[in-house]
Amino acid sequence: MNLFLRLAGVSAALSVAACAANGYCLSQQRYDHAASVPPIHGGEGLEVPSAPTALKVPPAPAVDVPYGARVPDPQRPGHTKIECLDQPPPMPSPQALAGAPQ
């Protein structure tokens, strides 16, 4: 009986953790309100050299893109799922790939 209670507790904890696995991308991130710093300029009479291979930081987007969003779940009509920007898109099933034209 004691083993059964332990297994039930572990399975309940795992199922709750699985449901909340992507919840982090709907909450505020630490970097959401980070301030940008101006580029470095040379002092009086000095010029900062420009390198053709230097990495440039792109400007901030005009419209904020959410890190995560709730979207309809095609697998379960009437339900939603959480999609995050750091997740790859779902892969097609082997059956769908077998029927695809080549």
Sequence and secondary structure as in RCSB ss.txt:
>XXXX:A:sequence
MNLFLRLAGVSAALSVAACAANGYCLSQQRYDHAASVPPIHGGEGLEVPSAPTALKVPPAPAVDVPYGARVPDPQ
RPGHTKIECLDQPPPMPSPQALAGAPQ
>XXXX:A:secstr
 HHHHHHHHHHHHHHHHHHTTTGGGGS  TTTT          TT      TT        SS   SEEEEE TT
STT EEEEETTS      HHHHHTS  
